[in-house]
Amino acid sequence: MDSLPEELLDRICSFSDRDWQELCTAMHISSRLRRVASSYLLSLLDISQSDVQAGTVKLVLSHAFQLVVFVGHICPIQTLECQNLAEDDIRRLARILGATTLIPNILIYEGLDWRHTHLRRPLALDLLTHLPQTATDTLLIVSDNSTYVSHPRTLPKWSPSGHHSMRARLVHLFWAVIDWGTFGRLIPRARITQTRILQDLHPDHLYFDDWIHIQRLPENHTLVAFKCSAPWGQGPFTIKHLPGITESVYSAFFASLDLQFKSLAVKPESNVMLSDFAAFVARQENLRILTCAPNSFRPSSLVSASPVHPHLASKITHLSAPASYIPHLLPLAPNVERIYVTPVLDHVAYCTALEAIARLPGLPDLALSLTFDLTSTYLPWQIGETIDIDDAPEARLHRVGHLMLCTTGSARYTTSTIRALTPWLGRFPDLQRLSFAENAMEAMETEQLLRTSEAIAAVCPGMSGPRDVVFHITEEESMPA
């Protein structure tokens, strides 16, 4: 028998879950049946033998979900992609995946219409709780523009003594019995997994309206990324400290995350490796805004600054980072238009940042924002009064046409402070506009503000007059959220 009769093929297309299970068992035992029937069964759904051998399965029709189990008996599935799934499809697929061996890469596109948005949270939770890897792995769930960590739970150890010893013994006996067999493997595992996921993150974070990507990472970790194309899903993506995540897992996390963002924010204590972050940013096709907080990168990863690559396909226009990070991040943003240095704490970091900015290729009209702690022992206008202006780091900033001055803490720019920094402003060769952050200056009379503006404009040849000095930064000049 070298082929299957048409009536048998028609019957196979209408198989129930139990029929498929029995067929898979028979084919698993009979190598001859597996050799003859497999190509026919797979061809019914446009799955080639080469895809099966490569471990790739793409399913479009919902009645093909049983083939996940069937193909798994032929060759371990490495990648599963399912498209346009309705509510019943997702629930059915969840239970089928719960009965199969672990699939390291799963991509599911939903097909719900706008009337079924209320289903997207329970369906996502139902899917996660049935996957075999979610019961034993630490989950890194990327949703709502942030990453949430959910560690697996273990049952409390039974102790023969104590007030609850009999109760604990009965509970463990119950789990020992119910965990035996297929039913016991699926139902209790799903309930335990669902409970711990809901303990670790709010149900609203389990929301998608496009696709879910589930990828296995090293050291028993699983990345779950929810793609949301709704307006509320387009905010800045936050990179933060992930408790209990090792360096190798963090590196794999950045290498595997395939979401696209317009804005990235790296929070303090993130402990990010710069090389991992740079590779991640290089893959971002629509990134415009990059904000890095102090102490967000691992110090050992901040090696000598790389040269700027003007041909890097980067669309980053706004960059905010401490002075010590600027030389390392500018190579990722060669087309940057606004640079926000926060905060400036020491002379070495300040000079190194300005030198890196001076090396940026391109035309003028670069905006630079500098934030100072006015109570600090270091302020650039307080040192080097006798320095040759041509040797000052500010003298090489020919692209900087707009300078913004900000403060930290409660200290404000006073009349005496501005008088002291005015000669320093003259070091910027092409400065055309100066802005002070809102509430960064002490209250001044109108006449005093005018005299201050005139004094600054007098030392900056690029300014046309006092009107080029403003005492508040407009909304369009400030760093976008």
Long-range contacts (C-beta under 8 A, 24 or more apart in sequence): 1-36, 2-36, 3-36, 3-40, 4-36, 4-37, 4-40, 9-40, 9-44, 12-41, 12-44, 13-44, 13-63, 15-66, 17-66, 17-96, 20-66, 20-69, 20-70, 21-69, 23-70, 24-69, 24-70, 24-73, 27-70, 27-73, 28-73, 34-73, 34-74, 38-74, 41-67, 41-70, 42-67, 42-71, 47-71, 54-78, 55-79, 56-81, 57-81, 58-82, 58-83, 59-83, 60-84, 62-86, 62-88, 62-89, 62-92, 62-93, 65-89, 65-92, 65-93, 65-96, 66-96, 68-93, 68-96, 68-97, 68-100, 68-103, 69-96, 69-99, 69-100, 72-100, 72-101, 76-101, 77-101, 77-103, 78-103, 78-104, 78-105, 79-103, 79-104, 79-105, 79-106, 79-107, 80-105, 80-106, 80-107, 81-106, 81-107, 81-108, 81-109, 82-107, 82-108, 82-109, 83-109, 83-111, 84-109, 84-110, 84-111, 85-109, 85-110, 85-111, 86-111, 86-112, 87-112, 87-116, 87-119, 87-123, 90-123, 90-126, 90-127, 91-123, 91-126, 93-127, 94-126, 94-127, 94-129, 94-130, 94-131, 95-130, 95-186, 97-127, 97-130, 97-131, 97-132, 98-130, 98-131, 98-132, 98-186, 98-189, 98-190, 99-182, 99-186, 100-132, 101-132, 102-131, 102-132, 102-133, 102-216, 104-215, 104-216, 105-214, 105-215, 105-216, 106-131, 106-212, 106-213, 106-214, 106-215, 107-211, 107-212, 107-213, 107-214, 108-211, 108-212, 108-213, 108-214, 109-210, 109-211, 110-208, 110-209, 110-210, 110-211, 110-212, 112-209, 117-209, 120-207, 120-208, 120-209, 121-203, 121-204, 121-206, 121-207, 124-206, 124-207, 124-208, 124-212, 124-226, 125-194, 125-197, 125-198, 125-203, 125-206, 127-212, 128-193, 128-194, 128-197, 128-206, 128-224, 129-190, 129-191, 129-193, 129-194, 129-197, 130-186, 130-190, 131-214, 131-222, 133-214, 133-216, 133-222, 134-193, 134-197, 134-222, 134-224, 135-189, 135-190, 135-192, 135-193, 136-220, 137-216, 137-220, 137-221, 137-222, 138-220, 138-221, 138-222, 138-244, 138-245, 139-197, 139-200, 139-221, 139-222, 139-224, 140-217, 140-221, 140-222, 140-223, 140-224, 140-242, 140-245, 140-253, 141-201, 141-205, 141-206, 141-224, 141-226, 142-223, 142-224, 142-225, 142-226, 142-257, 142-259, 143-201, 143-205, 143-206, 143-207, 143-208, 143-224, 143-225, 143-226, 143-228, 144-204, 144-205, 144-207, 144-228, 144-233, 145-233, 145-235, 145-236, 145-237, 145-238, 145-261, 146-237, 146-238, 146-240, 147-238, 147-239, 147-240, 147-242, 147-253, 148-200, 148-201, 148-205, 149-200, 149-242, 149-243, 149-244, 149-245, 150-196, 150-197, 150-200, 150-201, 151-196, 151-200, 151-244, 152-196, 153-192, 153-195, 153-196, 209-233, 213-258, 215-256, 217-249, 217-252, 217-253, 217-256, 218-248, 218-249, 218-252, 219-246, 219-248, 219-249, 221-245, 221-249, 221-252, 221-253, 223-252, 223-253, 223-256, 223-257, 225-257, 225-258, 225-259, 227-259, 234-262, 235-263, 236-261, 236-262, 236-263, 236-264, 236-265, 236-289, 236-291, 236-481, 237-261, 237-263, 237-264, 237-265, 238-265, 238-267, 239-264, 239-265, 239-266, 239-267, 239-270, 239-272, 239-277, 239-296, 240-267, 240-269, 240-270, 241-267, 241-269, 241-270, 241-271, 247-273, 250-276, 251-276, 254-279, 254-280, 255-279, 255-280, 258-283, 260-284, 260-285, 260-286, 260-287, 261-286, 261-287, 262-286, 262-287, 262-288, 262-289, 263-287, 263-288, 263-289, 263-290, 263-291, 263-480, 264-289, 264-290, 264-291, 265-291, 265-292, 265-293, 266-291, 266-292, 266-293, 266-296, 266-297, 267-293, 267-296, 268-293, 268-294, 268-295, 268-296, 269-295, 269-296, 270-296, 270-297, 271-296, 271-297, 271-298, 272-296, 272-297, 272-298, 272-301, 273-297, 273-298, 273-301, 274-298, 274-301, 274-302, 274-303, 274-328, 275-301, 278-331, 278-332, 281-314, 281-316, 281-332, 282-312, 282-314, 282-332, 285-313, 285-315, 286-315, 287-314, 287-315, 287-316, 288-315, 288-316, 288-317, 288-318, 289-316, 289-317, 289-318, 289-479, 289-480, 290-316, 290-318, 290-319, 290-320, 290-321, 290-329, 290-332, 290-333, 291-319, 291-320, 291-321, 291-479, 292-320, 292-321, 292-322, 292-325, 292-329, 293-322, 294-322, 294-343, 297-325, 297-328, 302-328, 305-330, 305-331, 305-352, 305-356, 306-331, 307-331, 307-359, 308-334, 308-356, 308-359, 308-360, 308-361, 309-334, 310-334, 310-335, 310-361, 310-362, 318-479, 318-480, 320-369, 320-479, 322-349, 323-349, 323-350, 323-352, 323-353, 324-349, 324-352, 324-353, 326-352, 326-353, 326-356, 326-357, 327-352, 327-353, 327-355, 327-356, 330-356, 330-357, 330-360, 334-360, 334-361, 334-362, 335-362, 336-360, 336-366, 337-365, 337-366, 337-367, 338-366, 338-367, 338-368, 338-369, 338-477, 338-479, 339-366, 339-367, 339-368, 339-369, 340-369, 340-371, 340-404, 340-479, 341-368, 341-369, 341-370, 341-371, 342-369, 342-371, 342-406, 342-408, 343-371, 343-372, 343-373, 343-408, 344-370, 344-371, 344-372, 344-378, 344-380, 345-373, 345-376, 345-378, 346-378, 347-378, 347-380, 347-383, 350-378, 350-380, 350-393, 351-393, 354-393, 354-394, 354-396, 354-397, 355-393, 355-396, 357-397, 357-399, 357-400, 358-393, 358-396, 358-397, 358-398, 358-399, 360-399, 362-399, 363-399, 364-398, 364-399, 364-400, 364-401, 364-430, 365-399, 365-401, 365-402, 366-397, 366-399, 366-400, 366-401, 366-402, 367-400, 367-401, 367-402, 367-403, 367-404, 367-477, 368-397, 368-400, 368-402, 368-403, 368-404, 369-403, 369-404, 369-405, 369-406, 369-479, 370-403, 370-404, 370-405, 370-406, 371-406, 371-407, 371-408, 372-405, 372-406, 372-407, 372-408, 373-407, 373-408, 373-409, 373-411, 374-407, 374-409, 374-411, 374-412, 374-413, 374-417, 375-409, 375-411, 379-421, 380-424, 381-420, 381-421, 381-423, 381-424, 382-420, 385-423, 389-426, 389-427, 392-427, 394-424, 394-427, 394-428, 395-427, 395-428, 395-429, 397-428, 397-429, 397-430, 398-429, 398-430, 399-430, 400-428, 400-430, 400-431, 401-430, 401-431, 401-432, 401-433, 401-462, 402-431, 402-432, 402-433, 402-434, 402-435, 402-477, 403-428, 403-431, 403-433, 403-434, 403-435, 404-434, 404-435, 404-436, 404-437, 404-473, 404-477, 405-434, 405-435, 405-436, 405-437, 405-440, 406-436, 406-437, 406-440, 406-473, 407-437, 407-440, 412-439, 412-440, 412-441, 412-442, 413-440, 413-441, 413-442, 414-441, 414-442, 415-442, 415-444, 415-448, 415-452, 418-452, 418-456, 419-455, 422-455, 422-456, 422-459, 423-459, 425-456, 425-459, 425-460, 426-459, 426-460, 428-460, 429-462, 430-462, 431-460, 431-462, 431-463, 432-460, 432-462, 432-463, 432-464, 432-468, 433-463, 433-468, 433-469, 433-470, 434-460, 434-463, 434-468, 434-469, 434-470, 435-470, 435-471, 435-472, 435-473, 435-474, 435-477, 436-470, 436-471, 436-472, 436-473, 437-472, 437-473, 437-478, 438-472, 438-473, 441-471, 444-471
